[in-house]
Amino acid sequence: MVDSKFLSSKSVSVIGVPFSGGQHRGGVEDGPRRLVEFGLLNQIQEMGWNVEYTENEDIESLRPKEDPDTMNLKQPKYVSNVTRTVARQIEEQVSQNKFVLTLGGDHSIALATVSGVFSVYPEACLIWVDAHADINTPGSTESGNIHGCPVSFLAGITNDHPDFMWVKPLLNIQKIVYIGLRDVDEGEKKILKEYNIKAFSMHHVDRYGIGQVVEMALDHVNPNRDLPIHLTFDVDALDPSVAPSTGTPVRGGLTFREGHYICEALAETGLLVAADIMEVNPALENETAVFQTVQVGCSLARCCLGESLL
């Protein structure tokens, strides 16, 4: 385990966010519970970490009675209520100098994780591992599902939605880098080009290999290797043969080892201060597939906290 350059103790706050309101498929709200039932908290403790767990089992109470589509987005008030609440939790835990591991839930929760982490570490950089760019605006999204939009809010590209005025544009667009993209909407491609956002698709992973891609990603957002790193990892970045139980699987993704290498390499920097494991959906596919996906989610989380092969 590499000593952290930012954390003074081996304390991790695990925050479960059993939430599916950013998209239409039920089941992803059960992801955190299944990861914990699989033994993730005990596994982390056995690695020498002090572990606290926030379950957020009462998230449903934040659902408003009325939540009409607004500016083309679905369930905006519910998503806003949940992510704002969780952002405060994360900010509090990060400010106590703890590593924060967030378990989703759908990727709209990144509104909470990035807001919370970057409010304490404004100079941080963000590594976004995903098959999708999640940078749609209310005007470009075809589905209206907010799990496809968080980056546009966090980077200030979208700043006029009445339900998300609390989201501050804490993310400098030059401080995010994508790895694993392969299903990007046409509107998102325009945004990535217009704002000159660094993105490594699966084409780049094939061309350069995952080791070189991670180095190039860090060279862009953290050239001196001296800034805090926040990793947000959507398990659909992995190939469906590796993580089948997720809401928007796309073939041609990261292998088991490529996904784990990203987490291992970032942990080795000593700069990783927060990680999200998102979009594990135990309601999809059969029980064998669910077991496989939950197992992968747990092992990715352990790698973020320093587990290595040797």
KEDOMAR-104822 format. One line per 4 residues: number of its first residue (from 1); their letters; for each residue x, y, z of N, C-alpha, C. Coordinates in steps of 0.02 Angstrom, whole numbers, plus 50000, padded with zeros to 5 digits. Each point is the difference from the previous one (the first is absolute). Layout:
% residues N
NUM> a> X Y Z X Y Z X Y Z ~ ...
This chain:
% residues 310
1> mvds> 50042 49940 50000 49958 50060 50000 50044 50062 50000 ~ 49991 50043 49951 50037 50062 49995 49972 50051 50049 ~ 50045 50037 50035 49976 50051 50046 49964 50055 49960 ~ 49945 50024 50028 49962 50053 49967 50034 50067 50010
5> kfls> 49999 50040 49947 50029 50067 50005 49950 50050 50029 ~ 49937 49979 50009 49949 50046 50025 49964 49975 50062 ~ 49996 49935 50010 49963 49972 50056 50049 49983 50057 ~ 49984 50023 50060 50046 49991 50056 49988 49933 50036
9> sksv> 49943 49968 49988 49987 49936 50033 49964 49954 49951 ~ 49999 49936 50017 49966 49952 49957 49927 49993 50022 ~ 49963 50054 49989 49928 50000 50016 49961 50009 49935 ~ 49952 49956 49990 49958 50005 49939 49927 50005 50021
13> svig> 49967 50048 49970 49928 50007 50008 49966 49971 49939 ~ 49964 49945 50009 49964 49969 49945 49928 50026 50002 ~ 49979 50030 49945 49934 50030 49997 49959 49963 49947 ~ 49948 49967 50023 49955 49966 49954 49946 50049 49976
17> vpfs> 49987 49999 49935 49947 50043 49973 49953 49956 49959 ~ 49950 49971 50034 49953 49954 49967 49948 50038 49959 ~ 50021 50023 49942 49960 50047 49962 50000 49982 49926 ~ 49940 50003 49970 49994 49984 49929 49964 50054 49960
21> ggqh> 49990 50058 50031 49958 50052 49970 50029 50035 49940 ~ 50065 49990 49987 50031 50033 49943 49991 49962 49934 ~ 49964 49944 50003 49987 49961 49939 49937 49958 50012 ~ 49981 49960 49950 49933 49969 50003 50000 49928 50024
25> rggv> 50057 49969 50006 50001 49929 50020 50003 49992 50075 ~ 49953 49963 50028 50003 49985 50071 50054 49948 50015 ~ 50021 49997 50062 50048 49950 50022 50067 50028 50019 ~ 50021 50054 49966 50067 50027 50015 50003 50029 50070
29> edgp> 49942 50016 50028 49998 50025 50069 50021 49945 50049 ~ 50000 49938 49977 50018 49943 50043 50075 49985 49997 ~ 50037 50036 49957 50071 49988 49993 50040 50006 50064 ~ 49993 50055 50038 50040 50007 50061 49988 49944 50050
33> rrlv> 49937 49981 50009 49985 49946 50048 50034 49935 49979 ~ 49998 49984 49936 50030 49937 49979 50076 50001 50006 ~ 50030 50057 49986 50073 50006 50009 50019 49990 50073 ~ 49961 50028 50046 50014 49994 50071 49986 49929 50024
37> efgl> 49945 49970 49976 49984 49931 50019 50055 49952 49976 ~ 50032 50017 49946 50054 49958 49974 50062 50003 50045 ~ 50000 50046 50047 50056 50004 50048 50048 50056 49989 ~ 49981 50049 49960 50048 50053 49982 50028 50036 50061
41> lnqi> 49958 50016 50048 50024 50037 50059 50051 49960 50039 ~ 49986 49936 50009 50048 49957 50035 50065 49992 49961 ~ 49993 49995 49934 50060 49993 49958 50045 50062 50007 ~ 49970 50059 50003 50039 50061 50007 50032 50003 50069
45> qemg> 49963 49979 50051 50028 49999 50068 50060 49954 50004 ~ 49995 49943 49966 50056 49952 50001 50062 50028 49966 ~ 49991 50052 49959 50057 50033 49968 50032 50053 50046 ~ 49972 50007 50060 50030 50047 50048 49967 50068 50004
49> wnve> 49941 50007 49968 49965 50064 50001 49950 50002 50057 ~ 49991 50059 50030 49944 50012 50045 49940 50018 49956 ~ 49945 49965 50008 49943 50007 49953 49939 50027 50036 ~ 49970 50052 49973 49934 50023 50020 49952 49991 49941
53> yten> 49938 49983 50015 49952 49989 49945 49938 50041 50011 ~ 49981 50038 49950 49937 50036 49999 49955 49967 49948 ~ 49943 49974 50024 49958 49958 49956 49951 50041 49958 ~ 49978 50057 50025 49950 50041 49965 49938 49961 49981
57> edie> 49976 49960 50047 49943 49956 49984 49935 50039 49993 ~ 50000 50064 50019 49937 50038 49998 49997 50047 49940 ~ 50037 49985 49948 50003 50045 49941 49931 50010 49969 ~ 49959 49949 50002 49933 50005 49970 49960 50058 50030
61> slrp> 50016 50018 50063 49963 50054 50033 50014 50068 49966 ~ 50051 50004 49960 50017 50062 49965 49962 50008 49934 ~ 49960 49949 49982 49961 50004 49938 49942 50050 50008 ~ 49996 50050 49956 49946 50049 50007 49933 49970 49976
65> kedp> 49946 50030 50023 49933 49977 49980 49990 50011 49925 ~ 50024 50057 49976 49994 50016 49929 50069 50015 49972 ~ 50014 49972 49942 50067 50008 49971 49995 49999 49923 ~ 49970 50052 49972 49990 50000 49927 50066 50008 49963
69> dtmn> 50001 49975 49939 50058 50012 49956 50012 50075 49995 ~ 50062 50020 50007 50017 50071 49997 50060 50009 49954 ~ 49994 50043 49951 50053 50010 49951 50025 49932 49973 ~ 49951 49957 49985 50015 49936 49967 50028 49947 50047
73> lkqp> 50012 50015 50064 50030 49952 50046 49946 49966 50043 ~ 50009 49935 50011 49953 49960 50038 50018 49997 50074 ~ 49950 50005 50042 50007 49997 50073 50053 50049 50027 ~ 50000 50062 49975 50055 50045 50020 50000 50017 50075
77> kyvs> 49941 50007 50029 49997 50019 50071 50026 49943 50045 ~ 49981 49940 49982 50023 49941 50039 50076 49993 49995 ~ 50026 50004 49939 50072 49994 49991 50036 50056 50037 ~ 49973 50060 49996 50031 50057 50033 49999 49992 50076
81> nvtr> 49943 49980 50028 49995 49991 50073 50051 49949 50025 ~ 50005 49944 49965 50045 49946 50022 50072 50021 49993 ~ 50018 50028 49942 50071 50015 49988 50023 50058 50045 ~ 49956 50047 50013 50019 50055 50044 50012 49975 50071
85> tvar> 49957 49955 50023 50007 49972 50067 50065 49960 50006 ~ 50013 49958 49951 50060 49958 50002 50063 50042 49991 ~ 49996 50054 49960 50058 50044 49992 50023 50028 50067 ~ 49951 50018 50042 50017 50026 50066 50034 49946 50043
89> qiee> 49974 49939 49996 50031 49945 50038 50073 49990 49979 ~ 50010 49999 49934 50067 49987 49974 50047 50057 50019 ~ 49977 50062 49993 50042 50057 50019 50022 49995 50073 ~ 49953 49981 50043 50016 49994 50071 50054 49946 50012
93> qvsq> 49992 49943 49968 50048 49945 50009 50068 50017 49970 ~ 50001 50030 49941 50064 50018 49969 50036 50053 50042 ~ 49961 50047 50028 50031 50053 50041 50031 49972 50064 ~ 49980 49939 50020 50030 49967 50058 50061 49959 49981
97> nkfv> 50024 50011 49938 50061 49968 49976 49993 49924 49993 ~ 49940 49979 49981 49988 49929 49987 49997 49987 49925 ~ 50020 49940 49980 49986 49977 49932 49925 49988 49996 ~ 49968 50021 49947 49928 49988 49992 49989 49953 49941
101> ltlg> 49968 49944 50015 49981 49950 49950 49924 50001 49994 ~ 49975 50021 49943 49928 50004 49990 49976 49942 49956 ~ 49947 49967 50023 49972 49943 49964 49931 50018 49972 ~ 49993 49996 49933 49936 50015 49968 49963 49936 49985
105> gdhs> 49940 50011 49980 49968 50058 49976 50021 50021 49930 ~ 49956 50041 49970 50015 50021 49932 50048 50059 50000 ~ 50027 50016 49940 50056 50047 49996 49980 50073 50007 ~ 49934 50014 50007 49981 50068 50017 50029 50019 50069
109> iala> 50017 49949 50039 50028 50011 50067 50067 50036 49996 ~ 50032 50000 49942 50062 50038 49992 49989 50074 50013 ~ 49938 50025 49991 49986 50069 50020 50017 50010 50074 ~ 49987 49949 50040 50014 50003 50072 50074 49988 50015
113> tvsg> 50029 49948 49970 50068 49982 50018 50050 50054 49979 ~ 49994 50024 49938 50047 50051 49976 49989 50066 50038 ~ 49937 50019 50011 49987 50061 50038 50030 49996 50070 ~ 49992 49942 50033 50026 49993 50068 50075 49999 50003
117> vfsv> 50032 49963 49955 50073 49994 50001 50033 50065 49979 ~ 49975 50031 49946 50033 50060 49974 49987 50062 50043 ~ 49949 49998 50043 49991 50056 50046 50055 50001 50052 ~ 50030 49942 50014 50056 49997 50049 50067 50001 49964
121> ypea> 50003 49969 49942 50062 49998 49960 49987 50035 49933 ~ 49997 50067 49999 49982 50035 49937 50052 49991 49945 ~ 50060 49980 50019 50053 49990 49950 50002 49929 49973 ~ 49953 49958 50021 50002 49929 49982 49988 49989 49925
125> cliw> 50015 49940 49977 49984 49980 49932 49954 49939 50003 ~ 49965 49989 49944 49948 49949 49997 50014 49951 49944 ~ 50006 49936 50018 50008 49947 49950 49931 49965 49994 ~ 49971 50005 49940 49932 49975 49989 50005 49938 49955
129> vdah> 49989 49941 50030 50006 49937 49964 49929 49975 49984 ~ 49985 49993 49935 49930 49991 49981 49997 49983 49926 ~ 49948 49964 49980 49987 49991 49928 49970 50063 49970 ~ 49971 50042 50044 49962 50059 49979 50031 50063 50029
133> adin> 49990 50056 49965 50031 50063 50022 49959 50036 50053 ~ 49935 49986 50005 49958 50029 50052 50005 50076 50002 ~ 50006 50031 49940 50010 50072 49996 49945 50033 49958 ~ 49944 49965 49993 49943 50031 49965 49975 50060 50039
137> tpgs> 49971 50047 49964 49966 50057 50029 49925 49987 49995 ~ 49959 50039 50035 49927 49992 49992 49979 50007 49927 ~ 50037 50038 49962 49983 50009 49929 50023 49944 49955 ~ 50053 49964 50021 50027 49948 49955 49977 49929 50018
141> tesg> 49977 49990 50062 49981 49932 50020 49937 49977 49962 ~ 50002 49940 49974 49942 49971 49967 49954 49964 50050 ~ 50030 49971 50051 49960 49960 50048 49972 50043 50057 ~ 50034 50054 50017 49979 50040 50057 50024 49971 50066
145> nihg> 50037 49944 49998 50024 49969 50061 50062 50038 50026 ~ 49997 50020 50063 50052 50045 50026 50066 49963 50011 ~ 50000 49933 50003 50064 49965 50007 50045 50010 49938 ~ 49971 50026 49946 50040 50016 49941 50020 50073 49995
149> cpvs> 49991 50037 50055 50011 50073 49998 50045 50029 50054 ~ 50024 49963 50049 50031 50034 50058 50060 50043 49983 ~ 50041 49980 49952 50061 50038 49986 49983 50070 49975 ~ 49946 50006 49961 49983 50066 49973 49982 50049 50056
153> flag> 49970 49975 50054 49985 50042 50057 50063 50016 50040 ~ 50040 49950 50013 50059 50008 50042 50052 50046 49969 ~ 50002 50002 49933 50048 50041 49965 49972 50069 49981 ~ 49937 50012 50018 49970 50065 49985 49976 50008 49929
157> itnd> 50000 49946 49961 49974 50004 49932 49925 50011 50002 ~ 49967 49966 50047 49930 50011 50015 49996 50038 50066 ~ 49970 50059 50000 49998 50039 50062 49934 50036 50011 ~ 49948 49979 49962 49937 50037 50003 49940 49957 50017
161> hpdf> 50013 49939 50026 49943 49957 50017 49976 50017 50071 ~ 49936 50016 50008 49976 50026 50064 50009 49951 50059 ~ 50001 49935 49986 50007 49952 50055 50072 49987 50019 ~ 50047 50025 49962 50071 49985 50013 50042 50063 50008
165> mwvk> 49968 50054 50022 50038 50061 50010 50051 49994 50057 ~ 49991 49950 50043 50047 49989 50055 50067 49971 49975 ~ 50001 49970 49941 50061 49967 49975 50049 50055 49977 ~ 50055 50005 50035 50051 50050 49981 50046 49970 49946
169> plln> 50022 50041 49953 50045 49974 49947 50071 49991 50026 ~ 50008 49952 50046 50064 49990 50033 50051 49964 49956 ~ 49976 49969 49947 50043 49958 49958 50028 50041 49942 ~ 50064 50015 50003 50035 50031 49943 50001 49948 49943
173> iqki> 49978 50021 49942 49993 49953 49944 50066 49968 49980 ~ 50055 50033 50017 50067 49971 49985 50023 49953 50056 ~ 49958 49990 50051 50018 49956 50055 49959 49936 50001 ~ 49966 49986 49943 49966 49935 49993 50030 49964 49941
177> vyig> 50007 49934 50008 50022 49959 49944 49959 49935 50001 ~ 49979 49980 49941 49960 49939 49993 50044 49941 49979 ~ 49981 49940 50023 50031 49938 49976 49944 49949 49988 ~ 50002 49969 49940 49954 49945 49986 49940 50017 49957
181> lrdv> 49996 50061 49975 49940 50021 49962 49991 49957 49937 ~ 49937 49984 49985 49985 49965 49938 49927 50006 49978 ~ 49960 50037 50038 49930 50011 49982 49983 50073 50016 ~ 50020 50044 49956 49996 50072 50013 49949 50030 49951
185> dege> 49951 50036 50027 49949 50031 49958 50031 50054 49956 ~ 49968 50013 49943 50026 50051 49954 50005 50068 50034 ~ 49950 50017 50039 50003 50064 50036 50059 50003 50048 ~ 50014 49943 50032 50056 49998 50046 50067 50006 49964
189> kkil> 50005 49970 49941 50062 50006 49960 50014 50073 49985 ~ 49948 50037 49984 50008 50072 49985 50025 50037 50062 ~ 49971 49983 50058 50021 50033 50062 50073 49984 50016 ~ 50019 49937 49993 50070 49979 50014 50048 50038 49956
193> keyn> 49982 50008 49937 50044 50037 49953 50000 50075 50015 ~ 49941 50027 50011 49994 50073 50011 50041 50022 50061 ~ 49998 49960 50053 50034 50018 50061 50070 49969 50006 ~ 50020 49964 49947 50067 49970 49999 50013 49955 50061
197> ikaf> 49951 49957 50014 50004 49956 50059 50039 49938 49982 ~ 50047 49982 50044 50043 49942 49987 49960 49936 50011 ~ 50000 49958 49950 49962 49937 50005 50038 49944 49965 ~ 50007 49944 50034 50031 49941 49971 49945 49947 49990
201> smhh> 49984 49987 49938 49949 49950 49984 50032 49931 50001 ~ 49960 49949 49987 50027 49932 49995 50049 49994 49942 ~ 49991 50043 49950 50049 50001 49944 50070 50017 50027 ~ 50004 50048 50045 50065 50018 50029 50027 49944 50044
205> vdry> 49955 49968 50038 50023 49943 50041 50028 49945 49956 ~ 49967 49987 49944 50025 49949 49953 50068 50021 49971 ~ 50006 50063 49983 50061 50024 49966 50060 50002 50047 ~ 49990 50028 50059 50057 50015 50044 50008 49950 50057
209> gigq> 49948 49964 50017 50002 49959 50061 49979 50040 50060 ~ 49972 49967 50050 49971 50035 50056 50053 50036 50042 ~ 50060 49972 50005 50052 50033 50039 50017 50068 49973 ~ 50009 50004 49934 50016 50063 49968 49941 50049 50004
213> vvem> 49941 49974 49992 49940 50044 50004 49995 50033 50069 ~ 50010 49962 50053 49996 50029 50067 50055 50053 50009 ~ 50060 49986 49975 50054 50050 50006 49983 50064 49961 ~ 49973 49992 49940 49982 50059 49960 49942 50038 50033
217> aldh> 49953 49963 50029 49945 50032 50034 50025 50043 50058 ~ 50045 49971 50040 50028 50036 50057 50044 50059 49977 ~ 50037 49989 49945 50041 50055 49973 49956 50061 49983 ~ 49940 49987 49979 49955 50056 49981 49972 50036 50061
221> vnpn> 49973 49962 50048 49964 50033 50056 50043 50010 50062 ~ 50057 49965 50003 50040 50001 50061 50074 49993 49982 ~ 50026 50047 49958 50066 49990 49970 50057 49993 50049 ~ 49995 50034 50056 50054 49997 50050 49987 49947 50053
225> rdlp> 49945 49964 49993 49981 49947 50048 49999 50028 50071 ~ 49966 50057 50008 49998 50032 50066 49929 50023 50019 ~ 49950 49982 49960 49931 50021 50014 49958 49940 50023 ~ 49950 50012 50043 49956 49945 50020 49962 49973 49939
229> ihlt> 49986 49935 50002 49964 49966 49946 49935 49973 50027 ~ 49946 50012 49962 49935 49969 50013 49986 49955 49940 ~ 49988 49936 50014 49982 49951 49947 49926 49985 50005 ~ 49965 50007 49944 49931 49977 49998 49996 49945 49947
233> fdvd> 49979 49941 50020 50005 49940 49958 49930 49970 49990 ~ 49975 50007 49939 49937 49968 49981 50017 49929 49976 ~ 49970 49950 50030 50020 49931 49983 49983 49983 49928 ~ 49959 50041 49965 49989 49985 49929 50060 50019 49957
237> aldp> 50051 50030 50030 50064 50009 49964 50031 49932 49984 ~ 49986 49951 50044 50024 49932 49990 49959 49967 49945 ~ 50030 49953 49967 49963 49962 49950 49943 49961 50034 ~ 49943 49993 49967 49945 49963 50031 50017 49928 50019
241> svap> 50051 49971 49970 50022 49933 50020 50032 50001 50070 ~ 50021 50060 50021 50032 50008 50066 49950 50024 50052 ~ 49958 50049 49980 49950 50029 50046 49933 50003 49965 ~ 49965 49944 49996 49938 49998 49960 49940 50036 50032
245> stgt> 49997 50004 50067 49940 50026 50033 50006 50075 50010 ~ 49990 50036 49945 50001 50073 50001 49950 50025 49949 ~ 49975 50061 50009 49942 50023 49962 50011 50014 49927 ~ 50061 50023 49981 50012 50019 49930 50064 49967 49976
249> pvrg> 50000 49933 49995 50062 49965 49979 50015 50012 49926 ~ 50064 50005 49984 50022 50009 49931 50060 49955 49989 ~ 49996 49956 49949 50055 49953 49990 50063 50037 49976 ~ 50056 49966 50007 50063 50031 49980 50032 50042 50054
253> gltf> 49988 49982 50063 50024 50041 50055 50065 49976 50030 ~ 50017 50030 50057 50061 49983 50036 49998 49927 50024 ~ 50057 49967 49998 50005 49933 50028 50001 50005 50077 ~ 49995 49943 50031 50005 49997 50074 50064 50033 50023
257> regh> 50056 49982 49969 50064 50026 50023 50009 50074 49983 ~ 49975 50021 49942 50006 50072 49982 49963 50043 50051 ~ 49940 49979 50019 49963 50037 50050 50036 50003 50067 ~ 50026 49944 50020 50036 49998 50064 50066 50038 49997
261> yice> 50032 49998 49943 50063 50036 49994 49990 50075 50012 ~ 49946 50027 49973 49986 50072 50010 49999 50015 50075 ~ 49962 49961 50038 49993 50011 50072 50067 49990 50036 ~ 50037 49948 49981 50064 49987 50031 50049 50057 49987
265> alae> 50003 50022 49938 50048 50052 49981 49985 50066 50035 ~ 49936 50017 50005 49982 50062 50035 50014 49994 50075 ~ 49987 49942 50029 50017 49991 50071 50075 50006 50012 ~ 50039 49975 49952 50074 50002 50007 50028 50071 50000
269> tgll> 49962 50048 49973 50025 50068 50000 50002 50031 50070 ~ 49960 49972 50045 49993 50031 50066 49957 50062 50000 ~ 49967 50014 49944 49963 50062 49991 49924 49989 50002 ~ 49978 49937 49998 49928 49986 49996 49967 50015 50067
273> vaad> 49949 50044 49999 49966 50019 50062 49927 49978 50001 ~ 49973 49981 49943 49930 49979 49997 49988 49956 49939 ~ 49954 49954 50007 49982 49956 49944 49926 49984 50002 ~ 49970 49994 49942 49930 49981 49994 49997 49935 49960
277> imev> 49959 49953 50022 49985 49939 49962 49925 50004 49984 ~ 49984 50009 49936 49933 50018 49980 49968 49949 49952 ~ 49934 49999 50000 49958 49966 49950 50003 49923 50004 ~ 50016 49972 50058 49989 49928 50011 49925 49990 50010
281> npal> 49969 49960 49957 49928 49989 50004 49984 49926 50010 ~ 49987 49980 50062 49988 49929 50015 49934 49973 49973 ~ 49957 50043 49971 49937 49977 49973 50007 49976 49928 ~ 50058 50010 49970 50008 49983 49930 50042 49936 49991
285> enet> 49981 49961 49951 50032 49936 49984 49986 49949 50055 ~ 50034 49943 49996 49986 49946 50048 50045 50007 50062 ~ 49988 49955 50048 50036 50006 50064 50075 49991 49991 ~ 50021 49959 49953 50072 49992 49987 50031 50065 49976
289> avfq> 49964 50033 49954 50024 50065 49974 50002 50053 50055 ~ 49949 50000 50042 49998 50047 50056 50060 49989 50046 ~ 50011 49937 50018 50056 49983 50044 50066 50024 49970 ~ 50008 49988 49936 50062 50020 49964 50009 50076 50002
293> tvqv> 49945 50037 49989 50004 50073 49997 50013 50029 50070 ~ 49967 49973 50050 50011 50023 50069 50071 49985 50022 ~ 50024 49941 49982 50068 49980 50017 50051 50049 49969 ~ 49988 50018 49937 50045 50047 49966 49996 50069 50033
297> gcsl> 49940 50022 50017 49993 50064 50034 50040 50003 50064 ~ 49997 49946 50039 50038 49997 50063 50075 50001 49987 ~ 50022 49962 49950 50072 49997 49989 50027 50066 49972 ~ 49961 50035 49959 50020 50067 49977 50008 50047 50060
301> arcc> 49952 49997 50046 50004 50043 50059 50062 49984 50042 ~ 50015 49936 50008 50059 49982 50040 50064 50024 49966 ~ 50002 49996 49934 50059 50024 49964 50009 50075 50010 ~ 49945 50037 50002 50005 50072 50012 50030 50015 50069
305> lges> 49991 49953 50045 50025 50009 50068 50067 49965 50012 ~ 50030 49977 49946 50069 49977 50005 50012 49926 49992 ~ 49948 49960 49986 50012 49929 49989 50040 49991 49936 ~ 50050 49957 50002 50042 49988 49941 50011 49925 49991
309> ll> 50026 49982 49943 50008 49928 49985 50059 49970 50038 ~ 50049 50041 50016 50059 49974 50036 50010 50039 50064
